[in-house]
Amino acid sequence: MRTKKLTPPNVNELLTKLASVELNRLDAQQQLIQLRAGKDLNFFIIPITVLILLAGAAIGLNLGKMIWGFVAGAALALLVGYAYHLWDVQWQKAATDQVLAYINELEGEQGFLPWFKPLLAKQNYRRLFYKLNKQGQVEIDDYVRAIKRLQQKDSQFLLTQLQALYPEASVSHEDQPTP
């Protein structure tokens, strides 16, 4: 399958978009905290588990079979813990989906980060670009690391490097009259 060659976007637009990337929106843990605001039950899990175990042991003691009561309480605590785990996994997936939606928004139709590929170290980002370009998958940690690295570089250096890499984009857009 052959795709048409994309024309590089304006270099200034690339740099503006790079500067406007919000790194906190790329942090899945931060998104999880925002999503679960007021719905975080981590504080209650250990006390609830202890109460279930004690209740099982107390019921077993009343029936004269303390060990079986404790085992039943432990089984019930295990089920409650597993239910909480499933609930937590759903929240984590929702947070990851939000981060991926933001990355898809950044990449758009023509892509965003692949235009900066020659400016990043090949060894460090080989897997990121392979998965992004060939498989259509995003490694969030590598993506965030690449964006941070690019944002830390001097903008004038990036401008000259991008103009050298994509001269047709910088010349064609500079020739247009500005209103």
Order of alpha helices (4+ residues) and beta strands (2+ residues): alpha-alpha-alpha-alpha-alpha-alpha-alpha-alpha
